[in-house]
Amino acid sequence: MSTTNTTATGAPTAAGTAQNFDLVIRGQRVMTSDGTGACEVGIRDGVIASVEPLGADLQGNEVIELAPDETLIPGLVDSHVHVNEPGRTEWEGFASATRAAAAGGVTTIIDMPLNSIPPTVNTEALAIKRDAARTQSFVDVGFWGGAVPGNTLDLRKLHDDGVFGFKCFLLHSGVDEFPALEVDEMETDMAELAAMDSLMIVHAEDAHTIEAAPQEFSNQYASFLASRPRDAENLAIAAVIERARRTGVRAHILHLSSSDALPLIAEAKRDGVKITVETCPHYLTLTAEEVPVGSTAHKCCPPIREGDNREQLWQGLQDGTIDCIVSDHSPCTVELKDVETGDFGTAWGGVSSLQLGLSLIWSGARERGISLEQVVEWMSAKPASLARLPQKGSLAVGKDADLAVVAAEDPFVVDVNKLHHKNAISPYEGRTLNGLVRRTFLRGQAVDGETPGGELIRREP
């Protein structure tokens, strides 16, 4: 790890020169970009200004000594969050979503363009979204744009206005105001995005495959799983790869569920196709075999699959085929989950896990001998790289002082009534997890859940 004294901009200063920081955090376990060790972190003007070995005696207006069981990590970046405000704020809103994010160690979210009304498919809608988020966000918030039929001419305007890329669906999105693209339409938009070096992020399920699958639902999870077969993902992912290969666009597969697609993705990467892939906590921690009768809290699209599929996804992460882990936080009201009937056909599909992501993944990783450093790489550095956020994703001099204090071996039981998500429903209710987030800092300021301090962020020029 670096032992060079630096200013807040990262410029070297004379060794031994006393500096006073706004905040100094000291601990035996500090996860820097060079590894985890005993360090002191000096923060000035919201930026990490110095990282020194423990004992350097950095001086600050405030000094925090970490407990022996605590690890200081870079704040997580969640690039897949449905906030839903405005228009469906009863499902979730910027205040509740970002409060939940901070409680889970997430310091940056990027909001999806649909489920809000209007959807973010032109600059006017983007302005409405930003107005809704501006004064009530507890973490930093950026925005994806949407690619839908008829808005190709809006893509450049949204790009210039700072969105991080564009989301499209290859089947019905679940809401009528955000229609799907046909594959040829997607390719047209991909060519536009390639010219501006933007990113196309795709909900990759093939509509025709799903239309041909059984659509007879009940309170048995198997009825829903049969309606969203793996082939729907596999065929759609193949189409995305082929059109990305033709256009040269950067393309990203959202919420990978089917492990069958991993060899195809790995081959595309070897061929130089600009393809990246994410998966989500629910696909890595839940299994189809374990879903209780009528537990519509488990319904999401694409679906949670079998246990062997889950293990293949973990392997895909470890070998680099899957790049990152994000929440796909897709909440709704309890009523829309149709918990009274438990009907998997009528219930809204989506899992709320924004506050629990780190604990879920760490709990699963430690059972498999995977380090906390690797978990943070998947959940912080890699999503930051995907969205091209150079100030985020690592604890290093010159980076934003977005940090979380985690007690990695501290167990807790999930109580939906204590989560900050707006609606108290979760498939994780009653589950014991490890990795309690005790404090979160945004640009060196402790997030208290009362005074919003988040900023609206834009794509780097």
Beta strands, then each sheet from edge to edge (+ up, - down):
strand 1: 20-32
strand 2: 35-44
strand 3: 47-53
strand 4: 59-65
strand 5: 70-74
strand 6: 76-81
strand 7: 106-111
strand 8: 140-143
strand 9: 145-146
strand 10: 166-169
strand 11: 199-203
strand 12: 250-253
strand 13: 275-279
strand 14: 324-325
strand 15: 403-413
strand 16: 432-442
strand 17: 445-446
sheet 1: 3+ 2- 1+ 4+
sheet 2: 5+ 15- 16+ 17-
sheet 3: 6+ 7+ 8+
sheet 4: 9+ 10+ 11+ 12+ 13+ 14+
end
